[in-house]
């Protein structure tokens, strides 16, 4: 089974932390979907999709 996870990277300690999203509508675990610079939290249980994070355009 292949699972893709997204991570936040700390610029101070250079470590990664897995993003664990919870659906705000039902409280169930949500999946993270990436589209360009935007990350969305999507819940299969209730069918919601919410913008979770947007990366800056210039790095």
KEKE-3310 file (N, C-alpha, C; in steps of 0.2 Angstrom, whole numbers, plus 5000, padded with zeros to 4 digits):
npx = (5004:5003:5006:5004:5011:5010:5021:5026:5040:5052:5060:5069:5074:5076:5068:5055:5037:5023:5008:4993:4977:4961:4943:4933:4920:4914:4923:4931:4945:4954:4960:4974:4975:4985:4986:4994:5000:4992:4985:4973:4961:4952:4937:4932:4921:4910:4911:4917:4928:4941:4951:4967:4981:4992:5006:5019:5022:5034:5050)
npy = (4994:5011:5026:5044:5057:5074:5086:5098:5109:5114:5128:5132:5121:5112:5100:5089:5088:5079:5082:5082:5082:5086:5085:5099:5100:5087:5081:5069:5061:5069:5070:5077:5087:5093:5107:5116:5129:5128:5119:5108:5102:5087:5078:5062:5056:5066:5074:5087:5100:5110:5125:5123:5127:5139:5140:5152:5162:5166:5160)
npz = (5000:4996:5002:5002:5011:5017:5023:5036:5036:5048:5049:5058:5065:5055:5054:5049:5051:5051:5042:5050:5047:5052:5049:5050:5049:5053:5061:5058:5052:5039:5022:5014:5000:4986:4976:4964:4973:4983:4997:5002:5013:5014:5016:5015:5022:5024:5013:5011:5007:5010:5010:5016:5018:5010:5000:4999:4985:4980:4984)
capx = (5000:5007:5003:5008:5009:5013:5024:5028:5047:5054:5066:5074:5078:5076:5065:5048:5031:5017:5002:4987:4971:4954:4938:4930:4913:4912:4928:4934:4952:4954:4966:4977:4976:4989:4984:4998:5003:4987:4984:4966:4959:4946:4934:4928:4915:4905:4912:4919:4935:4943:4958:4971:4987:4994:5013:5021:5023:5041:5054)
capy = (5000:5017:5032:5050:5062:5080:5088:5105:5109:5119:5132:5133:5114:5108:5094:5088:5086:5076:5086:5078:5086:5084:5088:5104:5098:5081:5078:5063:5062:5072:5069:5083:5087:5099:5110:5121:5132:5127:5113:5107:5097:5084:5073:5058:5055:5071:5077:5093:5102:5117:5127:5122:5131:5142:5142:5159:5162:5167:5157)
capz = (5000:4995:5005:5001:5016:5016:5029:5037:5037:5052:5046:5064:5067:5049:5054:5046:5055:5046:5043:5052:5046:5055:5046:5054:5049:5056:5066:5056:5049:5032:5018:5011:4993:4984:4969:4964:4979:4988:5000:5004:5018:5011:5020:5012:5025:5023:5006:5012:5004:5013:5009:5022:5018:5003:5000:4996:4977:4979:4989)
cpx = (5004:5003:5007:5006:5013:5016:5025:5035:5048:5060:5071:5078:5079:5073:5058:5043:5026:5011:4996:4981:4965:4949:4934:4923:4910:4917:4932:4941:4951:4960:4968:4978:4980:4986:4988:5001:4998:4986:4977:4965:4952:4944:4930:4921:4909:4906:4914:4926:4936:4950:4962:4977:4989:5002:5014:5023:5031:5045:5061)
cpy = (5006:5023:5038:5055:5068:5082:5096:5105:5115:5122:5132:5126:5110:5101:5094:5086:5085:5081:5081:5082:5082:5088:5093:5103:5092:5078:5072:5065:5064:5070:5076:5082:5093:5101:5116:5123:5130:5120:5113:5101:5094:5079:5069:5056:5060:5075:5084:5094:5109:5119:5127:5126:5133:5143:5149:5157:5162:5164:5159)
cpz = (5000:4998:5005:5007:5015:5023:5030:5039:5042:5050:5052:5065:5061:5049:5051:5051:5050:5048:5044:5052:5049:5051:5051:5054:5053:5061:5064:5053:5041:5029:5015:5004:4991:4977:4968:4970:4985:4991:5003:5008:5015:5015:5016:5015:5024:5016:5006:5009:5006:5012:5016:5023:5011:5004:4997:4989:4976:4985:4989)
residu = (UNK:UNK:UNK:UNK:UNK:UNK:UNK:UNK:UNK:UNK:UNK:UNK:UNK:UNK:UNK:UNK:UNK:UNK:UNK:UNK:UNK:UNK:UNK:UNK:UNK:UNK:UNK:UNK:UNK:UNK:UNK:UNK:UNK:UNK:UNK:UNK:UNK:UNK:UNK:UNK:UNK:UNK:UNK:UNK:UNK:UNK:UNK:UNK:UNK:UNK:UNK:UNK:UNK:UNK:UNK:UNK:UNK:UNK:UNK)
# end
